[in-house]
Amino acid sequence: MAAAGLRAAGGLAGAAGAGARGAAARLLLRRARAGGGAPPPPPPPAARAAAGGARAGEAGPAGAGESAAAVRQATLEWDDRDRAGLKLRRRARMRWEGAPRRVLVVYKWKEPQVEAVAREVAAWLQGRGVQVCVERQAADSSPHWSSCEVFCKTKPCVDLAVALGGDGTLLHLASLFGGQHDRHAALPPCLSFAMGTLGFMTSFDISRYAATLERVLDPATDQYLTLRARLRCEVRPAQGGGGDSGGAVHHCLNEVVLDKGANPGLGSLDCFVDGSPITTVKSDGLIISTPSGSTGYNSAVGGPMVAPSVPCTILSPIAAASLSFRPIVIPEASTIRIDVPADAPYPGRAIFDGHSTHIIQAGGSLLVEPAVYPLPMINLRRYDRDWFHGLTDKLLWNKSQLPRASPVG
């Protein structure tokens, strides 16, 4: 029988310090065990505590074998309702255990207009007793941030992250959490305000930031949340090889792209899924995408657009040599390894969320696994309605214009 609240750790967090491969296996096993009937209608707020809300506290110590939480200092009630009884644990209603006290504000610090709005938002938060954190680059660029704390990636202890900009700003925010600390702390919920060009993943209107923040910071108000999967990408050099990309770890919210760089001719990559050889990629490159990234570069090369709550990973070739080489969708918990052949005429290039780039020499490889912790995205609407709204209103999905009449004479 399904409970009103499920422990957040059962969804996307593995045992602390167990390794990404083991975490992915446990993730899949827990979902398989999560059976039960269709969840009942949500109980009234007063009954939630008695019904067993999912407390999402801090991660346990490394090696303790304790499960870590998917969201820090919040209670989740899973919103996924499936007639088959599956509990995918992607969509939830979140309620703070206490009002957030530390908020990270990320913005395009090189743009004066965006910085002015960021200062206004920061002042609003400070006026309500909230400690505001900003990145080092922002703090060094302007004396207006002297009253704010400098965010430290090695100790990313914030209750809420606010992004001011477009999708690129959100991707940058997500990249601030991960690396060697990705197994020890859950990511904070993220609230994104649209100040970019398209802003497919930024659902909130910046002109209404005060009303939005008032509601989001209220511990008595439920927030709609989607746990967006991320990719953990590790660059592995050739045996006995060196180079500047040995052992580098990146986390991607959208995608990692492997291509031939500026080299001419077709590239060649060997693809393995869960240890089994799948194919040799003969193309200009390969995109490994999350559902969040499926509407970006992946869609531009003919890959499918996938709702962010679907647990999967997408592999899409770029300008493949074979017409039969179509994009495929595999389970999210799969481990993907892409090898650059030892006899490759030139190295491969890995691009992580369009920001960081690493060269993979011949004989090297890229290991891609599901990250232990997802990015909790606060939504404007319930379920995947923000995503569908973005498809129709921003990408103009399935919208067409009637042909214009030809001029006469």
C-alpha positions as CSV (number, residue, x, y, z in Angstrom):
1,M,0.0,0.0,0.0
2,A,1.5,3.3,-1.0
3,A,2.2,5.8,1.7
4,A,1.5,9.5,1.5
5,G,5.2,10.3,1.9
6,L,8.2,8.3,0.7
7,R,11.7,8.7,2.0
8,A,13.5,10.9,-0.5
9,A,16.7,8.8,-0.3
10,G,15.0,5.9,-2.0
11,G,14.8,7.8,-5.3
12,L,18.1,9.0,-6.7
13,A,20.6,8.6,-3.9
14,G,22.9,5.6,-3.4
15,A,24.8,4.7,-0.2
16,A,27.4,7.4,0.6
17,G,30.9,6.6,-0.7
18,A,29.8,3.5,-2.6
19,G,30.9,4.6,-6.1
20,A,28.8,5.8,-9.1
21,R,28.5,2.4,-10.6
22,G,27.2,0.8,-7.4
23,A,24.9,3.8,-6.8
24,A,23.3,3.3,-10.3
25,A,22.7,-0.4,-9.6
26,R,21.1,0.3,-6.3
27,L,19.0,3.1,-7.8
28,L,17.5,0.7,-10.3
29,L,17.0,-2.0,-7.7
30,R,15.2,0.3,-5.4
31,R,12.8,1.5,-8.1
32,A,12.1,-2.1,-8.9
33,R,11.2,-2.8,-5.3
34,A,9.1,0.3,-4.9
35,G,5.9,-1.5,-6.1
36,G,2.5,-0.9,-4.6
37,G,-0.9,0.3,-5.7
38,A,-1.8,3.6,-7.1
39,P,-1.4,6.3,-4.5
40,P,-4.4,7.7,-2.8
41,P,-5.5,11.3,-3.1
42,P,-3.2,13.7,-1.2
43,P,-4.1,14.1,2.5
44,P,-4.9,17.5,4.0
45,P,-1.9,19.4,5.3
46,A,-2.7,18.6,8.9
47,A,-2.5,14.9,8.2
48,R,0.8,14.9,6.4
49,A,3.0,14.4,9.4
50,A,1.0,11.5,10.6
51,A,1.0,10.0,7.1
52,G,4.7,9.7,7.0
53,G,6.2,12.7,5.1
54,A,9.6,12.1,3.5
55,R,12.1,13.9,5.5
56,A,15.1,15.0,3.4
57,G,17.9,15.7,5.7
58,E,21.7,15.8,5.3
59,A,23.7,13.0,3.7
60,G,25.2,10.4,6.0
61,P,29.0,10.1,6.5
62,A,31.0,8.4,3.8
63,G,31.3,4.7,4.4
64,A,28.5,4.6,7.0
65,G,26.2,2.8,4.6
66,E,23.4,5.2,5.2
67,S,21.2,6.6,2.4
68,A,21.5,10.2,1.5
69,A,18.6,12.6,0.9
70,A,17.6,13.9,-2.5
71,V,16.8,17.4,-1.2
72,R,18.3,19.2,1.8
73,Q,16.2,20.2,4.8
74,A,12.8,19.6,3.2
75,T,9.9,17.2,3.2
76,L,8.8,15.6,-0.1
77,E,5.5,14.0,-1.0
78,W,6.0,12.2,-4.3
79,D,3.5,13.3,-7.0
80,D,4.1,10.6,-9.6
81,R,0.9,8.6,-10.0
82,D,1.1,5.6,-12.2
83,R,-1.7,3.0,-12.7
84,A,0.9,0.2,-12.9
85,G,2.0,1.1,-9.4
86,L,5.5,2.4,-10.4
87,K,7.0,5.0,-8.1
88,L,9.4,6.8,-10.3
89,R,10.1,9.5,-7.7
90,R,10.8,12.4,-10.1
91,R,7.9,14.8,-9.3
92,A,7.0,15.9,-5.8
93,R,5.6,18.6,-3.6
94,M,8.2,20.0,-1.3
95,R,7.7,21.8,2.0
96,W,10.6,23.3,3.9
97,E,11.3,22.0,7.4
98,G,12.2,25.6,8.2
99,A,12.5,28.9,6.3
100,P,15.6,28.9,4.1
101,R,18.4,31.0,5.7
102,R,21.2,30.8,3.1
103,V,20.4,31.5,-0.6
104,L,22.9,31.4,-3.5
105,V,22.2,34.0,-6.3
106,V,23.8,33.2,-9.6
107,Y,23.6,35.6,-12.5
108,K,25.4,36.9,-15.6
109,W,27.8,39.1,-13.7
110,K,29.3,40.7,-16.8
111,E,25.9,42.2,-17.8
112,P,25.1,45.5,-15.9
113,Q,21.3,45.2,-16.4
114,V,21.3,41.7,-15.0
115,E,23.6,42.7,-12.1
116,A,21.2,45.5,-11.2
117,V,18.3,43.1,-10.9
118,A,20.5,40.6,-8.9
119,R,21.4,43.4,-6.4
120,E,17.7,44.2,-6.1
121,V,16.8,40.5,-5.4
122,A,19.7,40.2,-3.0
123,A,18.5,43.3,-1.1
124,W,15.0,41.9,-0.9
125,L,16.3,38.6,0.6
126,Q,18.6,40.4,3.1
127,G,15.7,42.5,4.2
128,R,14.0,39.3,5.3
129,G,17.0,38.1,7.2
130,V,18.4,35.7,4.6
131,Q,22.1,35.3,4.1
132,V,22.9,35.9,0.4
133,C,25.8,34.1,-1.2
134,V,27.4,35.0,-4.6
135,E,30.2,33.6,-6.7
136,R,33.7,34.8,-6.3
137,Q,33.7,36.4,-9.8
138,A,30.6,38.4,-8.9
139,A,32.0,39.5,-5.5
140,D,35.2,40.7,-7.1
141,S,33.5,42.6,-9.9
142,S,31.5,45.0,-7.8
143,P,31.7,46.6,-4.3
144,H,27.9,46.2,-4.0
145,W,28.4,42.6,-2.8
146,S,30.4,43.4,0.3
147,S,27.5,42.4,2.5
148,C,27.2,39.0,0.9
149,E,29.1,35.8,1.5
150,V,31.3,34.3,-1.1
151,F,30.1,30.9,-2.3
152,C,32.6,28.1,-1.8
153,K,32.3,25.0,-4.1
154,T,34.2,22.8,-1.6
155,K,31.5,23.6,1.1
156,P,28.3,24.2,-1.0
157,C,26.0,24.6,2.0
158,V,23.1,26.6,0.8
159,D,19.3,26.1,1.3
160,L,18.2,27.5,-2.0
161,A,19.8,28.5,-5.3
162,V,18.3,31.3,-7.5
163,A,19.3,31.7,-11.1
164,L,18.8,35.0,-13.0
165,G,19.3,34.5,-16.7
166,G,18.7,31.9,-19.4
167,D,19.3,28.2,-19.7
168,G,23.0,28.8,-19.8
169,T,22.9,30.5,-16.4
170,L,21.0,27.5,-15.0
171,L,23.6,25.1,-16.5
172,H,26.3,27.1,-14.9
173,L,24.6,27.0,-11.6
174,A,24.2,23.2,-11.8
175,S,27.9,22.9,-12.6
176,L,28.8,24.5,-9.2
177,F,27.7,21.3,-7.4
178,G,29.5,18.1,-8.0
179,G,33.1,17.0,-8.5
180,Q,34.7,15.2,-5.6
181,H,31.8,16.3,-3.4
182,D,29.0,14.8,-5.4
183,R,28.5,11.8,-3.1
184,H,28.4,13.7,0.1
185,A,25.7,16.4,-0.2
186,A,22.4,16.8,-1.9
187,L,21.9,19.8,-4.2
188,P,19.7,22.7,-3.0
189,P,16.4,23.3,-4.7
190,C,16.8,25.7,-7.7
191,L,14.5,28.6,-8.6
192,S,15.1,30.0,-12.1
193,F,14.0,33.5,-13.3
194,A,13.9,34.1,-17.1
195,M,16.3,36.9,-18.1
196,G,17.8,35.3,-21.2
197,T,16.9,34.9,-24.9
198,L,14.8,31.7,-24.9
199,G,14.9,30.3,-21.3
200,F,13.2,27.0,-22.0
201,M,14.0,25.8,-18.4
202,T,13.4,29.2,-16.7
203,S,9.7,29.3,-15.9
204,F,9.4,32.3,-13.5
205,D,8.9,35.9,-14.6
206,I,11.5,38.2,-13.1
207,S,9.0,41.1,-12.9
208,R,7.2,39.0,-10.2
209,Y,10.3,38.0,-8.3
210,A,9.1,39.4,-4.9
211,A,5.8,37.5,-5.0
212,T,7.5,34.4,-6.2
213,L,10.2,34.5,-3.5
214,E,7.6,35.2,-0.9
215,R,5.8,32.1,-1.8
216,V,8.9,29.9,-2.2
217,L,10.4,30.9,1.1
218,D,7.2,30.2,3.0
219,P,7.6,26.9,5.0
220,A,3.8,26.5,5.1
221,T,3.5,26.5,1.3
222,D,4.0,23.5,-1.0
223,Q,6.3,23.9,-3.9
224,Y,6.1,21.8,-7.1
225,L,9.4,20.1,-7.7
226,T,11.0,18.0,-10.4
227,L,14.2,16.1,-9.7
228,R,16.2,16.5,-12.9
229,A,18.8,13.8,-13.5
230,R,22.4,14.7,-14.1
231,L,25.3,12.9,-15.7
232,R,28.6,12.2,-14.0
233,C,31.3,12.1,-16.6
234,E,34.8,11.0,-15.9
235,V,37.6,11.3,-18.4
236,R,40.0,8.4,-18.3
237,P,43.4,8.7,-20.1
238,A,45.0,5.8,-22.0
239,Q,46.9,3.2,-19.9
240,G,50.2,4.7,-19.0
241,G,49.2,8.0,-20.7
242,G,49.2,11.5,-19.2
243,G,47.7,14.7,-20.4
244,D,45.7,17.4,-18.8
245,S,42.4,15.5,-18.7
246,G,43.3,12.5,-16.6
247,G,40.7,11.7,-14.0
248,A,38.7,14.9,-14.6
249,V,35.1,14.7,-13.4
250,H,32.3,16.8,-14.7
251,H,28.5,16.9,-14.0
252,C,26.1,17.7,-16.8
253,L,22.5,18.7,-16.5
254,N,21.9,18.7,-20.3
255,E,24.5,16.7,-22.2
256,V,28.0,15.7,-22.9
257,V,29.1,15.8,-26.6
258,L,32.0,13.8,-28.0
259,D,33.2,14.9,-31.4
260,K,36.2,15.1,-33.6
261,G,36.9,18.8,-32.9
262,A,38.4,20.7,-35.9
263,N,39.8,17.6,-37.5
264,P,38.7,16.6,-41.0
265,G,37.0,13.3,-41.9
266,L,34.7,11.0,-39.9
267,G,35.5,10.3,-36.3
268,S,35.4,6.8,-34.8
269,L,34.3,6.0,-31.2
270,D,33.6,2.6,-29.6
271,C,30.5,2.6,-27.5
272,F,29.8,0.3,-24.5
273,V,26.6,0.1,-22.4
274,D,26.8,-1.7,-19.1
275,G,30.1,-3.3,-20.1
276,S,28.8,-4.7,-23.4
277,P,30.0,-3.4,-26.8
278,I,27.1,-1.8,-28.6
279,T,28.5,-0.2,-31.7
280,T,31.3,1.7,-33.3
281,V,30.2,5.3,-33.9
282,K,31.2,6.5,-37.4
283,S,30.1,10.1,-37.4
284,D,31.0,13.7,-36.6
285,G,30.3,13.0,-33.0
286,L,27.9,11.6,-30.4
287,I,25.5,13.3,-27.9
288,I,24.8,11.7,-24.6
289,S,21.8,13.6,-23.2
290,T,19.6,13.7,-20.1
291,P,15.8,14.3,-20.6
292,S,16.5,18.0,-19.6
293,G,18.9,18.3,-22.5
294,S,16.7,16.5,-25.0
295,T,15.2,19.7,-26.3
296,G,18.6,21.2,-26.9
297,Y,21.5,20.0,-29.1
298,N,20.0,16.5,-29.0
299,S,16.8,17.7,-30.7
300,A,18.8,19.7,-33.3
301,V,20.3,16.5,-34.6
302,G,17.0,14.6,-34.7
303,G,16.9,13.1,-31.2
304,P,13.6,12.7,-29.3
305,M,12.3,15.3,-26.9
306,V,11.7,13.6,-23.5
307,A,9.9,15.0,-20.5
308,P,12.2,15.7,-17.6
309,S,10.5,13.2,-15.3
310,V,11.3,10.2,-17.6
311,P,14.2,8.1,-16.2
312,C,16.4,7.6,-19.3
313,T,19.5,8.6,-21.2
314,I,19.5,9.4,-24.9
315,L,22.3,8.6,-27.4
316,S,22.2,10.6,-30.6
317,P,24.8,10.6,-33.4
318,I,25.9,13.8,-35.1
319,A,25.9,13.4,-38.9
320,A,26.3,9.7,-38.9
321,A,27.9,7.9,-41.9
322,S,25.0,5.3,-41.9
323,L,21.4,6.3,-42.5
324,S,20.3,3.5,-40.2
325,F,22.2,4.9,-37.2
326,R,19.3,6.5,-35.4
327,P,19.1,7.9,-31.8
328,I,18.3,5.4,-29.0
329,V,17.0,5.7,-25.5
330,I,18.5,3.6,-22.7
331,P,17.8,3.2,-19.0
332,E,19.0,6.0,-16.9
333,A,20.9,3.7,-14.5
334,S,23.1,2.3,-17.4
335,T,26.8,3.0,-17.4
336,I,28.1,4.2,-20.7
337,R,31.7,4.1,-21.8
338,I,33.0,5.7,-25.0
339,D,36.5,4.8,-26.1
340,V,38.7,6.7,-28.5
341,P,40.4,3.8,-30.4
342,A,44.2,3.4,-29.8
343,D,44.8,3.7,-33.5
344,A,42.6,6.8,-34.0
345,P,44.3,9.3,-36.3
346,Y,43.4,12.2,-34.0
347,P,42.0,12.7,-30.5
348,G,38.4,13.2,-29.5
349,R,36.9,16.2,-27.8
350,A,34.4,16.1,-24.9
351,I,32.2,19.1,-24.3
352,F,30.3,19.2,-21.0
353,D,27.0,21.2,-21.1
354,G,28.5,23.5,-23.7
355,H,31.0,25.0,-21.2
356,S,34.0,22.9,-20.3
357,T,36.1,21.0,-22.9
358,H,38.5,18.2,-22.5
359,I,40.7,16.5,-25.2
360,I,40.7,12.7,-25.0
361,Q,43.8,11.2,-26.6
362,A,43.8,8.0,-28.6
363,G,43.3,5.0,-26.2
364,G,41.5,7.2,-23.7
365,S,37.8,6.9,-22.7
366,L,34.9,8.8,-21.2
367,L,32.8,7.1,-18.5
368,V,29.2,8.4,-18.2
369,E,27.0,7.3,-15.3
370,P,24.0,8.8,-13.5
371,A,25.0,11.3,-10.8
372,V,24.1,10.3,-7.3
373,Y,22.2,13.6,-6.7
374,P,19.7,15.2,-9.2
375,L,19.0,18.9,-9.5
376,P,15.7,19.7,-7.6
377,M,14.0,22.3,-9.9
378,I,11.1,24.3,-8.5
379,N,8.3,24.5,-11.0
380,L,5.6,27.0,-11.7
381,R,3.1,24.3,-12.5
382,R,2.4,20.7,-11.4
383,Y,3.8,17.6,-13.0
384,D,5.5,18.3,-16.4
385,R,3.3,21.2,-17.3
386,D,6.1,23.7,-17.3
387,W,7.9,21.5,-19.9
388,F,4.8,21.2,-22.2
389,H,4.3,24.9,-21.8
390,G,7.8,25.5,-23.0
391,L,7.4,23.2,-25.9
392,T,4.3,24.9,-27.2
393,D,5.0,28.6,-26.3
394,K,8.8,28.7,-26.7
395,L,9.7,26.0,-29.2
396,L,6.4,26.4,-31.0
397,W,6.0,22.6,-31.1
398,N,3.4,21.4,-33.6
399,K,2.5,25.0,-34.5
400,S,2.4,26.0,-38.1
401,Q,1.5,29.1,-40.0
402,L,-1.0,29.0,-42.9
403,P,0.8,29.6,-46.2
404,R,0.5,33.1,-47.5
405,A,-1.3,33.8,-50.7
406,S,0.9,34.3,-53.7
407,P,0.9,37.8,-55.2
408,V,-1.2,38.2,-58.4
409,G,0.2,39.8,-61.5
